[in-house]
Amino acid sequence: MDHKFQINLRGLIDLLSNHLYSGPEVFARELMQNGVDAIRARTYFEPEHAGEISVEIHHPSARMPTLVFTDNGVGLTEDEIHRFLATIGESSKKKDNWDRPTDFIGQFGIGLLSCFMVSDEIVVVTRSMKPGDHPAMEWRGKPDGTYAIKILNGEFAYGTQVYLTCKKGSEEFFEVAKVTELMKHYGGLLPFPIKVILGKSSETINADGAPWRSKYNSDKARTAALLRYGESVLGSRFFDAIPLKSDAGRIDGVAFVLPFTPSLASKRTHRVYLKNMLLSEEADNLLPEWAFFVKAIVNANDLRPTASRESFYEDEKLEAARISLGECLKSYLIELSQKDTRKLSELIELHSLSIKALAVQDEDFYRLFINWLPFETAMGHMNLTEYLKDNPGGIRYVPTVDQFRQIARVASAQNMNVINGGYVHEAELLSRYSEVFPDVSSEPIDPAGLTQNFEDLTLAEQQKTHRFLELADAALKKFKCGTELRKFQPKEMAALYSTGAEGKFFRSLEQSKELANPLWSGVLDNIAKRDTSGMPQSQLCFNFTNPLIQRLVAIDRDRVIARSVQMLYVQALLLGHHPLNSKEMALLNEGLLTMIEWGLETSSD
């Protein structure tokens, strides 16, 4: 035997209010979009029809307030009332009922239920203007799932009226200020006049329409008008306004350039309309991910909304629209580079990270903007045009922030300017430079590579320091660190630590072993044992111009030299932002205690 689903309407209303819709206020949006769709439906029969929507507020002294939503749209026949008002999930705007269903905003047949969030009864009075003799009808629906229909006598205009009587706790949604706010919020761009009526007073809330569709005497006047609009709607003064247009999704609107650098962790959301009805203020999937330097207000006419009509479905059309809107933003930046380099420099200073993200993705954009982008260097912040002017030999960059901090002072003291490539996208951008511009070299550099530029010791100095290096190698052997002596600046730096990819791997292996359980620690031990070369995995380069190193080389106390070398090793690790493993921490503690003992012995003498 077949059975039918039983619907608990109260439970469905709770689902709508607490999960599907963002809040009770969306009842205003649902009623407005039903009215707009009804007007558009009437234009199928009367192409010159002038649509209008009104919201009338009544505050009788002895009863709860009432709202009356009126549209002069197509209206409903008795059969349509049974099919569309009394059947959840059935909509008069689906493709089975119209040749062009995408003209309509609502598609799901559940919007009217949102009115139960603010009213215990929905009364619909409607008269259809479709061919035939259709009397005016009244439909009364209650949240328990019951409804009643009756034929009304008298003359009624074509269209629909929805009566809502305030239920306890929803009084704010029946105040004129709140109603006006909601109508402007959701319907400010609608092409049909929307009036809010209280007594003899009336206000048309959407008289101005979308400012980006208006005509202006100049681009400057257009930008000024868009910026005023952005400030009034979004409550912020923006750096600039970028018109948006896309054939995919039939989108138009404006993107406002943020006047501050947004956090990468913050969610990028935009104000989105569907067929000029507000869909969401939190839409996050319409613009490319790299476009986090703008806040957009856009209207889409041909994208598919989700059931809650507060976002768009991810499909091929949405992806095509996203690409097209990204092209609008790229065109704006390219135009700035050609016509207003001062404004471009200001924008890049604010939003260099977004522009770097775009340059990573688009080679043409890379060619246009890479030389404008700012980077941190050993000699201060500068763009690549400034850097290459002083460094015609090519680009030298350090792949990580920690390595840059370690060698920046040393490099600048050697009159070598290196770029910090450790921030997001930067190493990738710098490594590609020689591919895009083959006449300019681009190479990564690390402390080990930097030491190759240091001055060698003379033969006499090598003989003088031979014993010191033997003791230093022995002191650091268990840490798999070799030693060498060179001359470099600044002389205040006693030693420079460097390691390659293999050394970094084994350091991370040691640290992982200390955190792992016995089973995994054994596995890691077996991996470590594969290194059978016995060769040092890192290097400590002592600075022979440093007074302390010269004193250590000159003394004849092996124990003091060994302990001092070990402490200089730990210091170099810390200066290079390398985490200490347990052996190195023990070495630091032992060394400090030894130094204290030596100090006490000296003072007692």
C-alpha positions, -999 to +999 in steps of 0.1 A: +000+000+000+012+035-009+012+062+018+015+100+016+039+121+035+024+140+064+036+175+068+038+192+102+034+228+090+044+243+124+076+223+123+082+235+087+077+271+098+102+266+126+127+251+101+122+281+078+127+307+106+156+290+124+175+274+095+165+281+059+160+319+063+183+343+081+155+358+102+118+368+103+124+400+084+127+380+051+089+379+050+091+414+035+115+402+008+093+372+000+061+393-004+079+419-025+094+393-049+060+376-052+046+410-062+074+417-086+069+383-103+032+389-105+037+422-123+062+406-147+037+378-154+010+404-162+034+420-188+031+387-207-005+397-214-001+435-213+034+445-224+029+482-216+015+475-181+030+498-154+036+478-123+033+491-087+036+477-052+024+493-020+027+484+017+000+500+039+003+500+077-027+501+100-025+506+137-061+502+151-063+512+187-080+481+200-063+454+179-028+443+168-014+462+138-019+450+102+002+452+071-014+451+036+009+443+007-007+451-026+005+445-062-012+452-095+001+420-110-015+391-128-035+378-098-046+342-092-076+321-104-094+298-080-076+268-095-042+285-091-050+293-054-055+256-047-024+246-067+000+273-056-011+287-022-021+255-007+006+232-020+040+235-004+068+234-029+045+242-059+052+276-075+033+294-103+067+306-116+081+272-126+089+264-162+058+242-166+037+273-163+057+299-183+078+301-214+104+322-196+104+312-160+139+327-154+122+361-156+108+354-121+127+356-088+108+330-067+109+294-080+103+272-049+068+277-037+077+282+000+081+320+002+046+327+015+052+305+045+077+330+058+048+353+067+038+329+095+070+340+113+053+373+120+016+366+117-007+338+129-029+341+098-023+350+061-052+364+042-048+367+004-073+386-017-067+382-054-083+387-088-068+372-120-066+393-152-061+362-174-086+356-201-120+344-188-144+356-161-124+352-128-141+366-097-121+380-068-111+353-043-102+353-006-078+327+008-072+324+046-043+302+057-033+292+093-001+277+106-018+244+115-021+237+078-058+245+074-071+271+049-104+284+036-114+299+002-144+320-007-156+341-036-159+378-030-187+400-044-181+435-057-155+452-079-119+444-073-089+456-092-066+430-109-038+419-087-032+406-051-034+419-016-018+401+014-031+409+049-009+401+079-020+407+115+009+410+139+014+381+163+028+387+197+065+394+197+067+407+161+055+442+168+087+458+155+080+445+120+048+464+119+063+498+127+065+523+098+102+529+103+110+492+102+088+485+073+103+514+053+138+501+062+130+466+051+114+478+018+145+499+010+168+471+021+154+444-001+137+464-029+158+495-034+168+485-069+134+472-081+122+487-114+086+491-102+076+519-077+073+506-041+053+528-018+050+527+020+017+542+032+007+553+067-026+572+069-024+600+044+014+600+041+032+580+013+068+574+005+083+558-027+114+541-014+131+532-047+128+563-067+165+566-075+172+531-087+207+517-094+232+545-097+255+526-120+228+525-146+224+563-147+241+585-172+267+611-161+285+640-178+319+625-171+337+595-156+347+616-126+310+625-119+301+588-123+328+577-098+318+604-073+281+593-075+290+557-070+313+565-040+284+585-024+261+555-030+286+531-015+290+552+016+253+555+021+245+518+016+276+502+031+286+529+057+322+533+046+342+558+025+360+538-002+392+544-021+376+540-056+346+525-074+349+500-103+319+494-126+311+457-131+294+440-160+292+404-171+272+387-199+275+355-180+247+356-154+236+390-169+253+409-141+259+446-135+270+465-104+300+482-088+330+471-068+342+494-041+380+494-034+385+491+004+404+520+020+423+496+043+442+463+040+418+435+049+429+405+070+435+374+049+415+354+075+384+376+071+355+363+050+350+383+018+313+390+014+293+411-010+258+426-014+241+407-041+207+412-058+188+387-079+166+404-106+170+436-086+157+420-053+182+418-025+194+382-022+221+384+004+246+408+021+269+379+029+274+363-006+309+350-007+311+330-040+305+355-068+339+372-071+373+355-075+391+346-042+419+370-050+395+400-051+395+406-014+405+442-019+369+451-029+334+451-015+308+447-043+272+455-048+259+436-079+226+425-095+224+391-113+195+383-137+205+349-148+221+329-119+204+302-099+196+310-063+196+284-035+163+274-018+167+301+008+175+326-020+204+340+000+233+326-022+239+311-056+244+275-066+279+266-078+276+257-115+293+265-148+273+298-152+284+310-118+320+301-126+318+320-159+304+350-142+332+349-116+358+349-143+341+377-162+339+399-130+376+392-124+383+405-159+366+438-150+388+442-120+419+434-140+409+459-167+405+486-140+440+480-127+455+479-162+438+512-171+452+528-139+487+517-149+482+535-182+464+567-171+469+573-133+501+558-119+498+579-088+465+563-078+479+529-089+508+533-065+485+542-037+462+512-044+492+489-046+504+502-012+470+493+002+464+460-015+497+446-027+488+411-015+457+409-037+476+421-067+504+397-061+478+369-059+464+379-092+499+382-108+506+346-097+476+334-117+478+356-148+510+360-169+498+391-188+490+407-155+523+396-141+542+414-170+522+446-164+525+449-126+555+429-113+578+459-114+553+480-095+550+456-066+567+464-033+591+440-016+610+440+017+648+441+010+679+442+031+680+480+023+644+488+029+611+485+011+612+491-027+596+479-059+615+459-084+621+488-107+639+506-079+657+474-069+670+466-104+682+501-109+707+496-081+712+459-088+715+455-126+731+421-121+697+405-113+674+396-085+686+378-054+660+367-030+657+347+003+629+321+002+619+322+039+614+350+064+636+334+090+665+331+066+661+367+055+662+379+091+693+359+096+713+373+066+698+407+059+723+426+080+752+405+068+741+410+031+737+447+034+771+450+051+786+433+020+768+459-001+745+431-014+708+438-015+686+407-011+648+405-012+627+388+014+606+362-006+592+346+025+557+362+024+526+349+006+532+345-032+565+364-032+590+336-037+569+323-066+567+357-082+604+363-079+614+329-092+593+335-123+610+368-132+638+353-153+612+332-172+591+362-181+621+385-186+650+362-198+676+391-198+673+394-160+685+366-137+666+356-106+681+333-081+674+322-045+701+328-019+706+313+015+733+318+043+754+290+027+754+308-006+761+341+010+793+328+027+808+322-008+810+359-011+830+364+021+867+372+020+891+343+025+918+343+051+954+347+041+977+318+042+993+331+074+959+335+090+949+300+079+979+286+096+973+307+127+937+295+130+941+258+121+941+246+157+910+267+165+890+251+136+901+216+147+887+222+182+856+238+168+848+209+145+853+185+174+830+205+196+802+205+171+806+170+156+777+155+175+755+182+161+766+174+125+778+209+121+811+218+103+830+251+108+849+276+087+866+310+091+860+339+068+860+377+069+827+396+066+807+425+078+792+435+101+821+427+124+797+427+154+784+393+142+806+366+155+792+336+135+766+328+108+748+295+108+737+279+075+721+246+064+707+231+032+675+211+025+690+179+039+701+197+071+666+212+076+651+177+070+672+161+097+666+190+122+629+185+117+633+148+121+650+153+155+623+176+167+596+151+156+613+123+175+610+143+207+573+146+203+565+111+189+554+081+209+580+052+212+567+034+181+570+064+158+602+075+174+617+041+164+605+046+128+621+081+127+653+066+142+655+042+112+650+071+088+678+090+105+701+060+103+699+062+065+724+091+066+756+071+066+778+097+049+790+112+082+793+146+065+782+178+083+746+188+074+752+224+084+779+250+086+789+276+112+810+304+096+831+323+121+838+360+114+875+366+117+870+404+118+850+400+151+871+409+182+858+379+202+867+354+175+902+369+173+906+365+210+894+329+209+919+321+181+947+336+201+942+317+234+956+283+243+929+269+264+911+240+246+882+237+271+874+274+269+875+273+230+852+242+228+826+256+252+827+291+236+822+275+201+792+256+214+777+287+228+783+306+196+766+277+178+735+281+199+735+318+196+737+315+158+708+291+158+687+316+178+696+345+155+685+324+126+652+316+142+659+279+143+641+260+171+664+243+195+661+205+199+666+189+233+703+183+228+708+220+220+687+231+249+708+210+272+739+225+256+726+260+263+719+252+299+753+235+304+771+263+288+754+290+309+763+271+341+799+267+329+802+304+322+788+312+356+813+288+373+842+304+353+830+338+364+829+328+401+863+312+399+878+344+383+862+367+410+874+345+438+910+347+425 
